[in-house]
Amino acid sequence: MENKHWWKNSVVYQIYPKSFQDSNGDGVGDLRGIIEHLDYLKKLGVDIIWLNPIYKSPQVDNGYDISDYQAINPTLGNMDDFQELIDGIHDRGMKLVMDLVVNHTSDQHHWFQESKKSKDNPYRDYYIWRDGKDGHEPNNWGSYFSGSAWQYDKDTDQYFLHLFAPQQVDLNWENPKVRHSVYDMMNWWAAKGVDGFRMDVINLISKPQGLPDGKKSADEKYANVQPIVANGPRIHEFLQEMNKNVMSKHKMITVGETPGATPEDAEKYASLDNKELNMVFQFEHMGLDGNDNPALGKWNDKKASLSDLRANFSKWQEKLMGKAWNSLYWNNHDQPRVVSRFGDDSTEEYRVKSAKMLATMLHFQQGTPYIFEGEEIGMTNAKFPKLSDYVDLESINAYHQLVDDQHLLDGKTMMKYIARNSRDNARTPMQWDDSENAGFTDGTPWEKMNPSYKQINVKKALADPDSIFYYYQKLIKLRHDLPVITNGDYQLAKGNEDDPDVFAYLRSNGDTTLLVICNYSKKTLQRHFDVPADAKLLISNYADDAGDSIRPYEAKVYQY
């Protein structure tokens, strides 16, 4: 395999540093805590570790508001700790990916502190400043975090743009000084040994010329900004310039977070000619269980149908084949736990079986798989009963908006929806053992522990040869050992196009064929697939093979 495409048969493990391991008893995870568990990640077999932001930040948005791109947030450690971490990762043959947040900076960043001093400050044009219109904002754009996307500054009598929180100020990518400041910073990290970047909302950096008003309905105060700013007019020019100045000089992996991107967009961003990014995160399959009422957005408690999942996975597999590269993921720091969302955590048997089934469904597709911390032991949603148990602002704000202000839902229903969909489900601390606070901290954890840690933890998983952990270990080894998983074609198994319960697909490269069969239900079903007599059962989440009888949440893969 070409060395420049080394990331194609790699597996990424995502760490949310605040919740991974606390080493000093302050209740917050840190870099030294990650260092303590590098052997665990090596044992799992992953190739790349991706860290959510660890830069200096006031933490208005969990580190996605950066005040200094070239300093470590003190609660997480210092640059010596970082150097020890990256050396430890490299010594074990793994690589490190950093989160890159360059659509915006914190309002505490030196650039913005200068920018707001006066209209003729050298840094004024690092951000997007505009005069008001008729005593109001420059246009009708709404922020992703509700309210206007503009903030008034009385000292200079102008507004600045913030697509997210008012403390997250959008950079002006039209200014070449901004772009080259970013490239210099990226090269600085590369010189420290960083092996790549996950680029936060990178497809929002090119704003439309003239910043025109967006379309909105009569009852909307502000226009939905995503269709206005996503995939803007100069985005490919900017990313190709970034590639030329940074990525082409290093052996890097890059993944762009691209909300609203279609397969056609992904072909441009992640084309195999390596001119921009290696792959993108798209969100279509994450929206399949949203509410039918657009006013309720993601707040719902229905499970995505297998028909919708299969159609979506197949679309991305088929459209990107031979043209661009997929990223494969079930969950991350912004999504609920996969086994509670797409699987079944109602019993211990179903939790283990469905977690392995979902892993199988994803890991045999073409693309680079991402595992979120705790996924490999089948961590579940926390399902906290009271609103006061939650710290995620999105969940708390949504409750007040939908229940108290708009009266669209009653409190009991909304709490049921939050228990299923809150981002806190992903952010509860990692469950290492069954001791107090799951071995995460000697202090008071920054976020409540998921009470499931007594039954679900790393210590227990490592002691059980049939655990979800060892199943993930096998999946990762298979990806390393079998080229067909990386380079094989994808197609649905014959007759599987409309099956409401079983997802079966083939991967084939001429030398080898894999048949992947996954039961998305808790029913025992009869299904016949043409499996050659000499086919080998490569992996399964049951101890035996019952042939045409497909048991609850069964997953099996044949090789022939």
C-alpha positions in Angstrom: 0.0 0.0 0.0 1.2 3.5 -0.8 2.9 5.0 2.2 1.3 8.4 1.6 -2.1 6.8 2.3 -1.0 5.2 5.5 -4.1 6.5 7.3 -6.4 4.3 5.1 -6.0 1.2 7.2 -5.5 3.0 10.5 -8.0 3.2 13.4 -8.4 6.4 15.4 -9.2 6.6 19.1 -10.8 9.8 20.3 -10.0 11.1 23.8 -12.1 13.8 25.6 -9.2 14.9 27.9 -11.4 16.3 30.7 -13.1 12.9 31.1 -10.3 10.3 30.5 -8.2 10.3 33.6 -7.4 12.7 36.4 -3.9 12.4 37.7 -3.8 15.1 40.4 -7.2 14.8 42.2 -8.8 18.0 41.0 -11.6 16.1 39.3 -10.6 17.0 35.8 -8.8 14.7 33.4 -5.4 15.8 32.2 -2.4 15.0 30.0 -0.6 13.0 32.6 -3.8 10.9 33.0 -3.6 10.1 29.3 0.1 9.1 29.6 -0.9 6.6 32.3 -3.1 4.7 29.9 -1.0 4.6 26.7 -0.3 0.9 27.2 -4.1 0.3 27.4 -4.6 2.0 24.0 -1.6 0.1 22.5 -3.2 -3.1 23.7 -6.5 -2.2 22.0 -4.4 -1.8 18.8 -5.4 1.7 17.7 -3.0 3.6 15.4 -3.9 7.2 16.1 -5.0 9.1 19.1 -7.1 12.3 18.6 -7.4 14.7 21.5 -10.2 17.3 21.8 -8.8 20.8 22.3 -6.0 21.0 24.9 -5.0 24.7 24.2 -5.2 27.6 26.6 -8.9 28.6 26.8 -11.4 30.3 29.0 -13.6 27.2 28.5 -16.8 29.0 27.4 -17.3 26.1 25.0 -15.2 23.3 26.4 -12.0 24.4 24.8 -13.4 25.3 21.4 -12.7 28.9 22.3 -8.9 29.2 22.1 -7.1 32.2 23.7 -3.5 30.9 22.8 -2.9 28.3 20.0 0.6 27.7 21.2 0.0 27.0 24.9 -1.5 24.1 26.9 -4.6 24.8 29.1 -3.1 24.8 32.7 -5.9 22.5 34.0 -4.6 19.9 31.6 -0.9 20.3 32.2 2.0 22.1 30.5 4.2 21.8 27.5 6.6 19.4 29.2 3.6 17.0 29.9 2.6 17.4 26.2 6.1 16.5 25.1 6.1 13.4 27.3 2.7 12.4 25.9 3.7 12.7 22.3 7.0 10.9 22.9 5.1 8.1 24.7 2.6 7.8 21.8 5.4 7.7 19.2 7.5 5.2 21.2 4.5 2.8 21.1 4.2 3.2 17.3 1.1 5.4 17.5 0.4 8.9 16.2 -1.3 12.0 17.6 -4.0 14.2 16.0 -4.8 17.6 17.5 -8.1 19.4 17.2 -7.7 22.5 15.1 -10.2 25.3 15.7 -9.6 28.1 13.2 -13.0 29.3 12.2 -12.9 31.4 15.3 -10.8 32.3 18.4 -11.7 33.2 21.9 -12.4 36.9 22.5 -9.5 36.6 25.0 -7.0 35.9 22.2 -4.3 38.5 21.7 -5.4 39.1 18.1 -9.0 40.0 19.2 -7.8 42.0 22.2 -5.8 44.2 19.7 -8.5 44.1 17.1 -11.2 45.7 19.3 -9.0 48.6 20.4 -9.6 50.7 17.3 -10.7 50.6 13.7 -7.1 51.3 12.5 -5.4 48.7 14.7 -3.2 46.3 12.6 -5.3 43.4 13.9 -8.7 44.9 13.1 -9.0 43.0 9.9 -8.2 39.7 11.6 -11.9 39.5 12.4 -15.2 40.4 10.6 -16.3 43.8 11.7 -19.3 45.7 10.1 -21.4 48.8 10.6 -24.9 48.3 11.8 -27.9 48.7 9.6 -30.7 51.1 10.7 -29.6 50.7 14.3 -29.6 46.9 14.1 -27.2 44.1 13.2 -25.5 44.1 9.8 -27.6 41.2 8.6 -30.2 38.7 9.8 -27.8 35.7 10.5 -28.6 33.6 13.6 -25.9 32.0 15.7 -25.6 28.2 16.0 -26.0 28.8 19.8 -29.3 30.9 19.4 -29.7 34.6 19.1 -28.0 36.9 16.6 -24.6 36.0 15.1 -23.5 39.6 15.6 -22.3 41.3 18.8 -22.2 45.1 19.2 -19.0 46.8 20.4 -19.8 50.3 21.7 -16.2 51.5 21.8 -15.8 51.3 18.1 -19.5 51.5 17.2 -19.3 48.3 15.0 -20.5 44.7 15.2 -18.3 41.6 15.1 -19.4 38.2 13.7 -19.6 35.1 15.9 -21.3 32.0 14.4 -21.2 30.3 17.8 -21.0 32.0 21.3 -20.3 35.7 21.5 -17.0 34.8 23.0 -16.0 32.8 19.9 -15.2 35.5 17.3 -15.0 34.5 13.7 -11.7 35.0 12.0 -11.5 36.8 8.6 -10.1 34.3 6.3 -10.2 36.8 3.4 -7.1 38.4 5.1 -4.0 36.5 4.0 -2.2 37.5 7.2 -4.8 35.5 9.1 -4.4 32.5 6.9 -0.6 32.5 7.1 -0.7 33.0 10.9 -2.8 29.8 11.0 -0.4 27.9 8.7 2.6 29.1 10.8 0.9 27.8 14.0 0.1 24.4 12.3 3.7 24.0 11.2 4.9 24.9 14.8 2.8 22.0 16.1 4.1 19.7 13.3 7.6 20.5 14.3 6.7 19.3 17.8 5.8 16.0 16.3 2.0 16.3 15.9 0.9 13.9 13.1 -2.3 15.6 11.9 -5.4 17.7 12.7 -9.1 17.2 13.1 -10.4 20.5 11.8 -13.4 21.9 13.6 -16.2 23.3 11.4 -13.6 23.9 8.7 -16.2 24.3 5.9 -17.5 27.5 7.5 -14.3 29.6 7.1 -15.2 31.1 3.7 -18.1 33.5 4.2 -20.2 34.6 1.2 -19.2 37.9 -0.5 -21.1 40.8 0.9 -22.5 38.8 3.8 -26.1 38.9 2.4 -29.3 38.3 4.5 -30.5 34.7 4.7 -34.0 33.3 4.1 -36.2 33.0 7.1 -39.8 32.2 7.8 -42.1 34.9 9.3 -41.9 33.3 12.8 -38.1 33.1 12.8 -36.3 36.0 14.4 -33.0 35.1 12.7 -32.0 33.1 9.6 -30.5 29.7 9.9 -26.8 30.4 9.2 -25.6 27.0 8.1 -26.9 27.0 4.5 -25.5 30.5 4.1 -22.0 29.9 5.3 -21.3 26.2 4.8 -19.1 25.3 1.8 -18.4 29.0 0.9 -17.0 30.5 -2.3 -13.3 30.3 -1.5 -13.3 27.2 0.8 -11.4 25.0 -1.7 -8.9 27.7 -2.5 -8.2 28.2 1.2 -7.8 24.5 1.9 -5.5 24.0 -1.1 -3.4 26.9 0.1 -3.3 25.3 3.6 -2.3 21.9 2.1 0.5 23.5 0.1 1.8 25.5 3.1 1.4 22.8 5.8 0.1 19.3 5.0 2.3 18.7 1.9 5.4 19.3 4.0 4.6 16.6 6.6 3.3 13.0 6.7 0.0 14.0 8.1 -3.6 12.8 8.5 -6.4 15.4 8.2 -10.1 15.1 8.8 -12.5 18.0 8.4 -15.7 18.5 10.3 -18.1 19.6 7.6 -21.7 20.0 8.8 -24.1 20.0 5.9 -21.7 18.3 3.5 -23.1 16.0 0.8 -21.1 13.2 -0.9 -20.5 15.6 -3.8 -18.9 18.1 -1.3 -16.9 15.3 0.3 -15.5 14.4 -3.1 -13.9 17.8 -3.4 -12.7 18.1 0.2 -11.3 14.5 0.5 -10.4 13.7 -3.1 -7.8 11.0 -3.4 -5.5 13.5 -5.2 -4.5 14.8 -1.7 -4.9 18.5 -2.6 -7.1 19.3 0.4 -8.0 17.0 3.3 -7.8 13.2 3.7 -11.4 12.7 4.8 -14.4 14.5 6.3 -16.9 14.0 9.1 -20.4 14.2 7.7 -23.5 14.1 9.9 -26.3 12.6 7.8 -26.6 9.3 9.7 -26.5 11.3 13.0 -29.8 13.0 12.0 -31.8 9.9 11.2 -33.5 9.7 14.6 -34.3 13.4 14.8 -37.8 14.7 15.6 -40.3 15.0 12.7 -41.2 18.4 14.1 -38.3 20.7 13.0 -38.9 22.9 16.0 -37.8 20.0 18.2 -34.6 19.3 16.2 -32.7 16.3 17.6 -34.9 16.0 20.7 -36.7 12.7 20.4 -36.7 9.1 21.7 -37.1 7.0 18.5 -34.5 4.7 17.2 -33.2 5.2 13.7 -34.6 2.5 11.3 -32.3 0.0 9.8 -33.7 0.9 6.3 -32.6 4.6 6.8 -29.2 3.6 8.2 -28.5 1.1 5.3 -29.5 3.6 2.7 -27.3 6.3 4.2 -24.2 4.1 4.7 -24.6 2.6 1.2 -24.9 6.1 -0.4 -21.6 7.3 1.2 -19.8 4.0 0.5 -20.9 3.9 -3.2 -20.5 7.6 -4.0 -17.0 8.0 -2.5 -15.7 4.6 -3.8 -12.5 5.3 -5.8 -13.0 9.1 -5.6 -12.6 10.1 -1.9 -12.3 8.7 1.6 -14.9 8.1 4.3 -14.6 8.6 8.0 -16.6 6.0 10.0 -18.0 6.8 13.4 -21.0 6.0 15.6 -20.3 8.5 18.4 -18.1 11.3 19.6 -18.1 14.0 22.3 -21.2 15.6 20.8 -23.3 12.4 20.4 -25.0 10.0 22.8 -23.5 6.5 23.4 -23.9 4.2 20.4 -25.1 1.1 22.3 -27.9 3.1 23.9 -28.8 5.0 20.7 -28.6 2.4 18.0 -28.3 -0.8 20.1 -30.0 -2.2 23.2 -28.8 -1.6 26.7 -31.9 -3.0 28.3 -30.1 -6.2 29.5 -26.5 -7.1 29.9 -26.7 -9.8 27.2 -28.2 -7.4 24.7 -25.8 -4.6 25.5 -22.8 -6.8 24.8 -24.3 -8.4 21.7 -25.6 -5.2 20.2 -22.4 -3.3 20.9 -20.4 -5.9 19.0 -23.0 -6.0 16.2 -22.9 -2.2 15.7 -19.1 -2.3 15.7 -19.1 -5.0 13.0 -21.6 -3.1 10.9 -19.3 -0.1 10.8 -15.7 -1.5 10.9 -16.0 -3.6 7.7 -17.0 -0.6 5.6 -14.5 1.4 3.6 -13.0 4.3 5.5 -11.1 5.2 8.6 -12.9 4.1 11.8 -13.1 6.4 14.9 -13.6 4.9 18.3 -14.8 7.3 21.1 -13.4 6.7 24.6 -15.5 4.1 26.4 -17.1 2.7 23.2 -14.7 -0.2 23.3 -16.2 -1.4 26.7 -19.8 -0.6 25.7 -20.3 2.4 27.9 -24.0 3.4 28.0 -26.0 6.7 28.2 -26.0 8.0 31.8 -29.8 8.7 31.7 -29.6 11.2 34.6 -33.1 11.7 36.1 -32.9 15.5 37.0 -32.1 18.5 34.9 -29.7 19.6 37.7 -27.6 16.5 37.0 -26.7 17.8 33.5 -23.9 20.3 32.7 -24.3 20.4 28.9 -25.5 23.9 28.0 -27.2 22.7 24.9 -29.5 20.3 26.9 -30.2 22.8 29.7 -31.0 25.6 27.2 -33.2 23.3 25.1 -35.2 22.3 28.2 -35.9 25.9 29.1 -36.7 26.9 25.5 -39.0 23.9 24.6 -40.7 23.4 28.0 -40.7 26.8 29.9 -40.8 29.3 27.0 -42.5 27.7 24.0 -44.5 25.0 25.9 -43.9 22.6 23.0 -43.2 19.7 25.4 -44.0 18.8 29.0 -41.1 18.4 31.4 -41.3 14.6 31.7 -41.2 14.1 28.0 -38.3 16.5 27.6 -36.3 14.8 30.4 -36.8 11.4 28.5 -35.5 13.1 25.3 -32.5 14.6 27.2 -31.7 11.2 28.8 -31.4 9.8 25.3 -29.8 12.6 23.4 -27.8 14.9 25.8 -24.1 15.4 24.9 -23.4 14.7 28.6 -23.9 11.0 27.8 -20.6 11.0 26.0 -18.8 13.2 28.5 -19.3 11.3 31.8 -15.8 10.2 33.0 -14.2 7.0 31.7 -15.0 3.9 33.7 -11.7 2.2 34.6 -12.8 0.0 37.5 -15.5 -0.5 40.1 -13.9 1.6 42.9 -15.3 5.0 43.9 -15.5 7.3 40.9 -14.6 4.4 38.6 -10.9 5.0 39.2 -11.2 8.3 37.2 -10.3 10.6 40.1 -9.5 10.7 43.8 -11.4 14.1 44.0 -14.9 15.2 42.9 -15.4 14.5 39.2 -16.2 17.6 37.1 -19.2 15.7 35.8 -21.3 13.1 37.6 -20.3 9.5 37.1 -22.5 7.2 35.1 -23.8 4.8 37.8 -23.2 1.9 35.4 -19.5 1.9 36.3 -19.9 -0.9 38.9 -20.8 -3.3 36.1 -19.2 -1.7 33.0 -15.5 -0.9 33.4 -12.1 -1.5 31.8 -10.9 -3.8 34.6 -13.8 -6.1 34.1 -13.5 -6.0 30.3 -9.8 -6.9 30.4 -10.6 -9.9 32.6 -13.2 -11.3 30.3 -11.9 -12.9 27.0 -15.4 -12.5 25.5 -15.7 -8.8 26.3 -16.5 -6.0 23.9 -12.9 -4.7 24.3 -11.4 -7.9 22.9 -14.0 -7.9 20.1 -12.8 -4.4 19.1 -9.2 -5.5 19.3 -10.0 -8.3 16.8 -11.8 -5.8 14.4 -8.8 -3.5 14.5 -6.4 -6.4 13.8 -8.5 -7.6 10.9 -8.4 -4.1 9.4 -4.6 -4.2 9.6 -4.3 -7.8 8.2 -6.9 -7.9 5.4 -6.4 -5.4 2.5 -10.0 -6.1 1.3 -11.3 -4.0 4.2 -9.4 -1.0 2.9 -9.4 -1.5 -0.8 -12.4 -3.7 -1.5 -15.6 -2.7 -3.3 -18.8 -2.3 -1.4 -22.2 -3.7 -2.4 -25.4 -4.8 -0.6 -25.9 -8.6 -0.4 -28.5 -9.9 -2.9 -32.0 -9.3 -1.7 -31.0 -7.1 1.2 -32.1 -3.8 -0.2 -35.4 -3.6 1.8 -34.9 -5.9 4.8 -36.2 -4.0 7.9 -34.1 -6.0 10.4 -30.9 -7.5 8.8 -28.1 -5.5 7.1 -25.9 -7.7 4.9 -23.2 -6.4 2.6 -20.2 -7.6 0.6 -16.6 -6.3 0.4 -14.6 -7.7 -2.5 -11.2 -6.9 -4.1 -10.9 -9.8 -6.6 -8.7 -11.9 -4.2 -11.1 -12.0 -1.2 -14.8 -11.5 -0.5 -16.3 -10.7 2.9 -20.0 -11.2 3.6 -21.0 -9.1 6.6 -24.4 -10.0 8.3 -25.9 -7.9 11.1 -29.2 -8.4 12.9 -30.4 -4.9 14.0 -33.3 -6.4 16.1 -33.8 -8.6 19.1 -35.8 -11.1 17.1 -34.5 -14.5 15.9 -35.0 -14.4 12.1 -34.6 -16.8 9.2 -32.4 -15.5 6.4 -30.6 -17.3 3.6 -27.4 -16.0 2.1 -25.3 -17.9 -0.5 -22.3 -18.7 1.6 -19.8 -21.0 -0.2 -19.2 -24.3 1.6 -15.5 -23.5 2.1 -16.1 -20.0 3.5 -14.4 -19.2 6.8 -16.3 -17.6 9.7 -14.0 -14.7 10.3 -15.6 -13.1 13.4 -18.9 -13.5 15.2 -20.5 -12.3 18.4 -22.0 -15.8 19.1 -20.0 -18.8 20.1 -21.4 -21.0 17.2 -22.9 -20.5 13.8 -26.6 -21.2 13.5 -26.6 -20.9 9.7 -29.8 -19.4 8.3 -31.1 -18.7 11.8 -30.0 -15.2 12.7 -30.2 -14.6 16.5 -30.9 -11.4 18.4 -28.3 -8.7 17.5 -26.2 -11.4 15.9 -23.2 -10.3 13.7 -21.0 -12.6 11.6 -18.6 -12.1 8.8 -17.6 -14.8 6.3 -14.4 -14.8 4.3 -14.1 -16.6 1.0 
